[in-house]
Structures are given as structure tokens and as C-alpha cells.
Amino acid sequence: MASDFRLKERLPYITDRLVETYRTHGSTSHLGHCPLPNYEAVIQATEWMKEILFPGYRRRDGLHMGNVTYYVGDLIDKLHDLLTQQIARALRHEANHSADCDSVRLADFEALGQAKTLAFLEQLPELRKILALDVQAAYDGDPACKSLDEVILCYPGFEAVTVYRLAHLLHELQVPLIPRMMTEWAHSRTGIDIHPGARIGTYFFIDHGTGVVIGETCEIGNHVKLYQGVTLGALSFPTDAEGRLVRGTKRHPTIEDRVVIYANATVLGGRTVVGHDSVIGSSVWLTRSVPPHSTVTLERPNLRIFGERCEDLKPEASLAEDPRTTAKATARGNGASPGPAQ
């Protein structure tokens, strides 16, 4: 059935109702103010950063030492201009200036944005060395991995760590908003949530990765390996006399060198320290410190193993048709033990 165009007469009314909520709930709209960092521009900048860090692996092929200088130079130039503008927007918003975006004040933030952009770009050569160790850690830590190229092209853990390390540099330069935009974009792509404020050492590997959470004040040493579902989080948050969250304190654990944390383990609390060369087993819930060379596991569970398919796992229809199940149900209804099936 074709749509009825007469019903579109309701759309202006819906529009007016929406616009009214912009007045009554202004905290979730950004109108009449200087522009915020543009999401698409920040993601574009992040893609250019990865292209610079890993030439030949991303969008452009056919690169060699004869043309790579021109290609990377062009990317650096575009990245400089884009980041300068976006960082200036973030800084101006953070400074909470009024809506009058006069050119003099805007120029001041542009200059500060350029200074931070240049400071960021100057750290990229050293960052490549750190990321090379992360690639090696993934290859050394996963027997299913066939090459270093496979890590760069395929591994979501390495993707998330790459974006985190870029965002962390900007976070250390006190750039607001943009680092979180970058890591949350990586979070949406990989399922791995790393706050840009976390401090992570070298030779770091997240295997599989889905569901990993690393909080803002977490500190991780060198040669650390995490598996999927690991949470390095906070305990309940302290509040002040007015019930507001106390911010700026260490809320997340410290993981020392050469620690392995297996799938779905949860380590919580700013005072919790996992000593070096320790192993935290799967599904462990840990809220206190453990000394170096510790192994922390749950007690061995009791397993039930059946020769045939366990009745608990059979479809309901097949259970209803099974005479043994019917006999047991009848016996239970009479208050007697069902006994062995005949």
C-alpha cells in the first residue's frame, strides 16, 4: 500500500515538539555556541594517524622508500591542519567561553591547538617503536598467529591498543574530548574499552579482546597479557558531603610487569596491586592485592558428566515423549523417589 501524503501534515507538529525540548532540556543540545570537535573529522584524523604509523597496510598500497616520504608528508600536512582546528575547538569548549566566537579569541585557541598538534606529531616516531613491541607481543603470545602482518591487519586487540596509545598522547597534552572520542570509536569497532588516561607499558597484548575494560586510573606494567572479558575497574565510588562523586582519585588497579590475566577475570580498586610475574585465573573476582609470583584461581568446580545427553539439556518436546521422564515426573508427583528407569 502506498504511503498517505496527507499524514505528512503531522510532521511540522512533531518538529515543533522536538524543538521545544531543545529549550526545556538544553543540557542535551549544543545550540548557539562555538562548534564542538567534529566527530567525522576526529575519526578521519585517527585513520590518517594509523596510515602514517603503518604505511602500506591501510588505504594506500604500492608504497616504497622512493615515494613514501611524499605520501607521508602530505598526510602529516593534512593532519596538522585538521588536528589544529579540532583541538582548538575542544580547548575553547573546555574553557567554557561564551557563545561569541570572535576572531581574536578564536585565534588564541588556534595557536594553542597548533602548539599541541606539533607536540603530538613529534612523538609519532617514538610511538612507532612502542607499537612494534606490541605487534611482537601479539605474535609471540598467540600460537595461531602466522606473521606480524596478521597482527597489524587482523587483530582487534592491537587495533584498540593502537588507538589508545594515540589518544593517550593527546590526553597527556591535556587535550579535552578528542582522546575519548577516539577510544570510544575504537571501543565500538573492537568491543575493547580502554580509557585514554590509563598508563600501559610496553610489549602489551590483548588476546581476542571482546569485553575488555581498562579504567582511567589503571596502571599496567611491561609484558602484560590480557584475555577477553577482563575488567580492570573500580569499586563503589566515594562521594562528598553533597552526594557528588569524588573525582581525580586512583580508582583502578595496578598491574605490575609480566602478569597474565585470563578470560572474564575482574580486578577492582585503586589500592589493588597485582604483583609482578603473577597469573590471575579465569572468572576470578579480585579486590585486594596479591604479592609477586602469585597464582590466583577459583576453587575447582564440581562437574557432572553423563554418558548420554543430560536430560536437563534435552528439548522440552523430547522430554515429554520420553517414557523414562514421564515415569520420573509421575513418581515425583506421588511424593516417591523415581528410582532407576526400567
Secondary structure, 3 states (H helix, E strand, C coil): CCCCHHHHHHHHHHHHHHHHHHHHCHHHCCCCCCCCCCHHHHHHHHHHHHHHHCCCCCCCCCCCCCCHHHHHHHHHHHHHHHHHHHHHHHHHHHCCCCCCCCHHHHHHHHHHHHHHHHHHHCCHHHHHHHHHHHHHHHHHHCCCCCCHHHHHHHCHHHHHHHHHHHHHHHHHCCCCCHHHHHHHHHHHHHCCEECCCCEECCCCEECCCCCCEECCCCEECCCCEECCCCEEECCCCCECCCCCECCCCCCCCEECCCCEECCCCEEECCCCEECCCCEECCCCEECCCECCCCEECCCCCCCCCCCCCCHHHCCHHHHHHCHHHHHHHHHHHCCCCCCCCC
